[in-house]
């Protein structure tokens, strides 16, 4: 089952999204965005870039 993006407004009124795995576990939470359209652009960016993202180990 594919993951799901949930778009919501946080307590301070900013738009955020979280990405949930098929089992319902939250696997990513976005930064806060000042507008809904900016948050939707963030979702689109994750969709476009995540599949080809490189994995690196941080020190």
N, CA, C and O atoms as a printed pandas DataFrame, in Angstrom:
     atom_number atom_name residue_name chain_id  residue_number  x_coord  y_coord  z_coord
0              1         N          UNK        A               1    0.837   -1.182    0.000
1              2        CA          UNK        A               1    0.000    0.000    0.000
2              3         C          UNK        A               1    0.883    1.247    0.000
3              4         O          UNK        A               1    1.879    1.299    0.721
4              5         N          UNK        A               2    0.537    2.216   -0.775
5              6        CA          UNK        A               2    1.307    3.455   -0.879
6              7         C          UNK        A               2    1.116    4.317    0.356
7              8         O          UNK        A               2    0.154    4.158    1.107
8              9         N          UNK        A               3    2.050    5.229    0.545
9             10        CA          UNK        A               3    1.954    6.158    1.657
10            11         C          UNK        A               3    0.913    7.236    1.386
11            12         O          UNK        A               3    0.352    7.330    0.294
12            13         N          UNK        A               4    0.673    8.048    2.414
13            14        CA          UNK        A               4   -0.320    9.106    2.336
14            15         C          UNK        A               4    0.271   10.399    2.880
15            16         O          UNK        A               4    0.932   10.395    3.918
16            17         N          UNK        A               5    0.037   11.489    2.191
17            18        CA          UNK        A               5    0.391   12.806    2.696
18            19         C          UNK        A               5   -0.833   13.381    3.401
19            20         O          UNK        A               5   -1.920   13.419    2.824
20            21         N          UNK        A               6   -0.665   13.821    4.629
21            22        CA          UNK        A               6   -1.729   14.495    5.360
22            23         C          UNK        A               6   -1.356   15.972    5.489
23            24         O          UNK        A               6   -0.288   16.299    6.006
24            25         N          UNK        A               7   -2.214   16.846    5.029
25            26        CA          UNK        A               7   -2.008   18.281    5.099
26            27         C          UNK        A               7   -2.837   18.800    6.268
27            28         O          UNK        A               7   -4.015   18.461    6.388
28            29         N          UNK        A               8   -2.235   19.620    7.136
29            30        CA          UNK        A               8   -2.960   20.126    8.298
30            31         C          UNK        A               8   -2.414   21.485    8.705
31            32         O          UNK        A               8   -1.363   21.917    8.231
32            33         N          UNK        A               9   -3.139   22.147    9.583
33            34        CA          UNK        A               9   -2.713   23.422   10.148
34            35         C          UNK        A               9   -2.296   23.178   11.589
35            36         O          UNK        A               9   -3.035   22.567   12.361
36            37         N          UNK        A              10   -1.098   23.661   11.955
37            38        CA          UNK        A              10   -0.609   23.437   13.318
38            39         C          UNK        A              10   -1.181   24.485   14.274
39            40         O          UNK        A              10   -1.960   25.348   13.869
40            41         N          UNK        A              11   -0.787   24.402   15.542
41            42        CA          UNK        A              11   -1.329   25.286   16.573
42            43         C          UNK        A              11   -1.017   26.754   16.331
43            44         O          UNK        A              11   -1.759   27.626   16.785
44            45         N          UNK        A              12    0.072   27.041   15.622
45            46        CA          UNK        A              12    0.434   28.437   15.353
46            47         C          UNK        A              12   -0.163   28.955   14.043
47            48         O          UNK        A              12    0.099   30.090   13.647
48            49         N          UNK        A              13   -0.964   28.125   13.375
49            50        CA          UNK        A              13   -1.626   28.546   12.142
50            51         C          UNK        A              13   -0.842   28.285   10.875
51            52         O          UNK        A              13   -1.273   28.678    9.790
52            53         N          UNK        A              14    0.310   27.625   10.992
53            54        CA          UNK        A              14    1.089   27.298    9.796
54            55         C          UNK        A              14    0.601   25.980    9.203
55            56         O          UNK        A              14    0.088   25.110    9.906
56            57         N          UNK        A              15    0.777   25.861    7.899
57            58        CA          UNK        A              15    0.431   24.621    7.205
58            59         C          UNK        A              15    1.624   23.674    7.255
59            60         O          UNK        A              15    2.770   24.086    7.082
60            61         N          UNK        A              16    1.340   22.424    7.491
61            62        CA          UNK        A              16    2.362   21.382    7.534
62            63         C          UNK        A              16    1.799   20.136    6.853
63            64         O          UNK        A              16    0.593   20.006    6.646
64            65         N          UNK        A              17    2.703   19.234    6.514
65            66        CA          UNK        A              17    2.247   17.922    6.061
66            67         C          UNK        A              17    3.075   16.848    6.730
67            68         O          UNK        A              17    4.220   17.067    7.124
68            69         N          UNK        A              18    2.475   15.704    6.847
69            70        CA          UNK        A              18    3.202   14.532    7.323
70            71         C          UNK        A              18    2.987   13.421    6.311
71            72         O          UNK        A              18    1.924   13.309    5.700
72            73         N          UNK        A              19    4.001   12.617    6.148
73            74        CA          UNK        A              19    3.935   11.480    5.245
74            75         C          UNK        A              19    3.788   10.234    6.099
75            76         O          UNK        A              19    4.597    9.980    6.991
76            77         N          UNK        A              20    2.757    9.465    5.820
77            78        CA          UNK        A              20    2.512    8.234    6.554
78            79         C          UNK        A              20    2.743    7.038    5.635
79            80         O          UNK        A              20    2.364    7.048    4.463
80            81         N          UNK        A              21    3.368    6.019    6.192
81            82        CA          UNK        A              21    3.579    4.767    5.465
82            83         C          UNK        A              21    2.242    4.041    5.335
83            84         O          UNK        A              21    1.247    4.438    5.942
84            85         N          UNK        A              22    2.232    2.997    4.553
85            86        CA          UNK        A              22    1.018    2.217    4.351
86            87         C          UNK        A              22    0.430    1.651    5.628
87            88         O          UNK        A              22   -0.772    1.401    5.707
88            89         N          UNK        A              23    1.290    1.446    6.644
89            90        CA          UNK        A              23    0.803    0.909    7.913
90            91         C          UNK        A              23    0.336    2.004    8.873
91            92         O          UNK        A              23   -0.033    1.714   10.011
92            93         N          UNK        A              24    0.351    3.269    8.416
93            94        CA          UNK        A              24   -0.118    4.382    9.226
94            95         C          UNK        A              24    0.960    5.072   10.047
95            96         O          UNK        A              24    0.690    6.087   10.690
96            97         N          UNK        A              25    2.174    4.539   10.034
97            98        CA          UNK        A              25    3.266    5.146   10.798
98            99         C          UNK        A              25    3.743    6.434   10.123
99           100         O          UNK        A              25    3.930    6.474    8.907
100          101         N          UNK        A              26    3.937    7.479   10.920
101          102        CA          UNK        A              26    4.455    8.737   10.387
102          103         C          UNK        A              26    5.937    8.557   10.109
103          104         O          UNK        A              26    6.701    8.174   10.995
104          105         N          UNK        A              27    6.345    8.837    8.865
105          106        CA          UNK        A              27    7.751    8.668    8.495
106          107         C          UNK        A              27    8.434    9.980    8.134
107          108         O          UNK        A              27    9.653   10.013    7.970
108          109         N          UNK        A              28    7.666   11.062    8.007
109          110        CA          UNK        A              28    8.260   12.377    7.749
110          111         C          UNK        A              28    7.261   13.459    8.144
111          112         O          UNK        A              28    6.051   13.308    7.972
112          113         N          UNK        A              29    7.806   14.564    8.682
113          114        CA          UNK        A              29    6.998   15.730    9.032
114          115         C          UNK        A              29    7.675   16.950    8.416
115          116         O          UNK        A              29    8.891   17.111    8.510
116          117         N          UNK        A              30    6.890   17.789    7.797
117          118        CA          UNK        A              30    7.442   18.962    7.105
118          119         C          UNK        A              30    7.743   20.104    8.061
119          120         O          UNK        A              30    7.389   20.075    9.239
120          121         N          UNK        A              31    8.404   21.101    7.511
121          122        CA          UNK        A              31    8.535   22.394    8.169
122          123         C          UNK        A              31    7.185   23.091    8.097
123          124         O          UNK        A              31    6.274   22.603    7.429
124          125         N          UNK        A              32    7.043   24.223    8.775
125          126        CA          UNK        A              32    5.823   25.006    8.690
126          127         C          UNK        A              32    5.838   25.905    7.466
127          128         O          UNK        A              32    6.878   26.467    7.121
128          129         N          UNK        A              33    4.701   26.045    6.810
129          130        CA          UNK        A              33    4.546   26.896    5.636
130          131         C          UNK        A              33    3.491   27.953    5.932
131          132         O          UNK        A              33    2.530   27.691    6.655
132          133         N          UNK        A              34    3.669   29.139    5.378
133          134        CA          UNK        A              34    2.731   30.225    5.645
134          135         C          UNK        A              34    1.440   30.122    4.838
135          136         O          UNK        A              34    0.445   30.763    5.177
136          137         N          UNK        A              35    1.450   29.323    3.777
137          138        CA          UNK        A              35    0.243   29.178    2.961
138          139         C          UNK        A              35    0.034   27.717    2.575
139          140         O          UNK        A              35    0.965   26.912    2.542
140          141         N          UNK        A              36   -1.217   27.414    2.287
141          142        CA          UNK        A              36   -1.569   26.063    1.857
142          143         C          UNK        A              36   -0.872   25.722    0.540
143          144         O          UNK        A              36   -0.390   24.604    0.362
144          145         N          UNK        A              37   -0.820   26.680   -0.377
145          146        CA          UNK        A              37   -0.196   26.413   -1.677
146          147         C          UNK        A              37    1.291   26.114   -1.515
147          148         O          UNK        A              37    1.828   25.273   -2.235
148          149         N          UNK        A              38    1.962   26.783   -0.588
149          150        CA          UNK        A              38    3.376   26.501   -0.353
150          151         C          UNK        A              38    3.560   25.092    0.207
151          152         O          UNK        A              38    4.504   24.395   -0.166
152          153         N          UNK        A              39    2.670   24.674    1.093
153          154        CA          UNK        A              39    2.745   23.311    1.634
154          155         C          UNK        A              39    2.503   22.281    0.534
155          156         O          UNK        A              39    3.178   21.253    0.486
156          157         N          UNK        A              40    1.551   22.550   -0.340
157          158        CA          UNK        A              40    1.297   21.636   -1.460
158          159         C          UNK        A              40    2.498   21.575   -2.398
159          160         O          UNK        A              40    2.803   20.517   -2.947
160          161         N          UNK        A              41    3.181   22.703   -2.584
161          162        CA          UNK        A              41    4.415   22.692   -3.383
162          163         C          UNK        A              41    5.484   21.839   -2.700
163          164         O          UNK        A              41    6.248   21.149   -3.375
164          165         N          UNK        A              42    5.545   21.880   -1.372
165          166        CA          UNK        A              42    6.474   21.032   -0.621
166          167         C          UNK        A              42    6.190   19.556   -0.847
167          168         O          UNK        A              42    7.110   18.757   -1.025
168          169         N          UNK        A              43    4.922   19.202   -0.839
169          170        CA          UNK        A              43    4.526   17.809   -1.115
170          171         C          UNK        A              43    4.961   17.416   -2.514
171          172         O          UNK        A              43    5.520   16.338   -2.713
172          173         N          UNK        A              44    4.709   18.282   -3.483
173          174        CA          UNK        A              44    5.120   17.987   -4.858
174          175         C          UNK        A              44    6.631   17.808   -4.962
175          176         O          UNK        A              44    7.108   16.948   -5.703
176          177         N          UNK        A              45    7.378   18.614   -4.226
177          178        CA          UNK        A              45    8.834   18.498   -4.242
178          179         C          UNK        A              45    9.290   17.156   -3.693
179          180         O          UNK        A              45   10.188   16.527   -4.254
180          181         N          UNK        A              46    8.683   16.716   -2.608
181          182        CA          UNK        A              46    9.034   15.400   -2.046
182          183         C          UNK        A              46    8.705   14.309   -3.058
183          184         O          UNK        A              46    9.507   13.400   -3.275
184          185         N          UNK        A              47    7.556   14.391   -3.664
185          186        CA          UNK        A              47    7.166   13.383   -4.667
186          187         C          UNK        A              47    8.170   13.314   -5.818
187          188         O          UNK        A              47    8.528   12.226   -6.268
188          189         N          UNK        A              48    8.619   14.467   -6.288
189          190        CA          UNK        A              48    9.537   14.511   -7.431
190          191         C          UNK        A              48   10.949   14.074   -7.067
191          192         O          UNK        A              48   11.615   13.421   -7.870
192          193         N          UNK        A              49   11.412   14.416   -5.892
193          194        CA          UNK        A              49   12.822   14.243   -5.544
194          195         C          UNK        A              49   13.152   13.028   -4.689
195          196         O          UNK        A              49   14.291   12.560   -4.707
196          197         N          UNK        A              50   12.199   12.512   -3.951
197          198        CA          UNK        A              50   12.507   11.448   -2.989
198          199         C          UNK        A              50   12.943   10.142   -3.656
199          200         O          UNK        A              50   13.813    9.444   -3.136
200          201         N          UNK        A              51   12.359    9.816   -4.776
201          202        CA          UNK        A              51   12.675    8.533   -5.414
202          203         C          UNK        A              51   14.144    8.431   -5.815
203          204         O          UNK        A              51   14.717    7.341   -5.808
204          205         N          UNK        A              52   14.750    9.557   -6.164
205          206        CA          UNK        A              52   16.132    9.555   -6.613
206          207         C          UNK        A              52   17.102   10.103   -5.560
207          208         O          UNK        A              52   18.279   10.317   -5.847
208          209         N          UNK        A              53   16.606   10.326   -4.352
209          210        CA          UNK        A              53   17.446   10.925   -3.309
210          211         C          UNK        A              53   18.567    9.966   -2.895
211          212         O          UNK        A              53   18.372    8.758   -2.761
212          213         N          UNK        A              54   19.724   10.550   -2.702
213          214        CA          UNK        A              54   20.899    9.796   -2.285
214          215         C          UNK        A              54   20.854    9.598   -0.772
215          216         O          UNK        A              54   20.359   10.462   -0.047
216          217         N          UNK        A              55   21.365    8.471   -0.298
217          218        CA          UNK        A              55   21.453    8.208    1.128
218          219         C          UNK        A              55   22.900    8.419    1.545
219          220         O          UNK        A              55   23.815    7.806    0.995
220          221         N          UNK        A              56   23.097    9.307    2.538
221          222        CA          UNK        A              56   24.445    9.554    3.065
222          223         C          UNK        A              56   24.398    9.431    4.584
223          224         O          UNK        A              56   23.379    9.722    5.209
224          225         N          UNK        A              57   25.505    8.999    5.167
225          226        CA          UNK        A              57   25.583    8.913    6.611
226          227         C          UNK        A              57   26.129   10.219    7.165
227          228         O          UNK        A              57   27.140   10.733    6.686
228          229         N          UNK        A              58   25.464   10.742    8.160
229          230        CA          UNK        A              58   25.924   11.962    8.813
230          231         C          UNK        A              58   26.869   11.579    9.941
231          232         O          UNK        A              58   26.718   10.537   10.577
232          233         N          UNK        A              59   27.830   12.431   10.169
233          234        CA          UNK        A              59   28.773   12.157   11.256
234          235         C          UNK        A              59   28.172   12.444   12.595
235          236         O          UNK        A              59   28.832   12.267   13.619
